[in-house]
Amino acid sequence: MRRKEHPYDGRRYLVDVNPLSKVIHDLEHEKKSCNIHKIIESHVKMLDTESQVNRLLLLNSDYNLCKCCMPEKYETYNR
């Protein structure tokens, strides 16, 4: 479920920019195990579309997709 409050602002994809994490989450398929509540606000970057996610992944190979909320894409991307 998308979150309406700041810093999420109803956007779909959350990028955890923490240098130790660098994980992309899909808030429409969020699971408890994603631990979104533990990501501090300064490490949150929000995206709207899958195209934006794909561009980020192409330009930054050190980011990963979340295996909890994006399992199919995680398997495909991490082959």
MORA-V958861 format. One record per run of one state. SS is the DSSP state (@ for helix, = for strand, . for the rest). FROM is the first residue (numbers start at 1). LEN is the number of residues. Records with the same first field share a line. If there is no record, write none. Layout:
BEGIN
SS=FROM-LEN + FROM-LEN
END
This chain:
BEGIN
.=1-12 + 17-6 + 30-2 + 35-1 + 39-2 + 48-2 + 60-4 + 66-5 + 78-2
==13-4 + 23-4 + 44-4 + 64-2
@=27-3 + 32-3 + 36-3 + 41-3 + 50-10 + 71-7
END
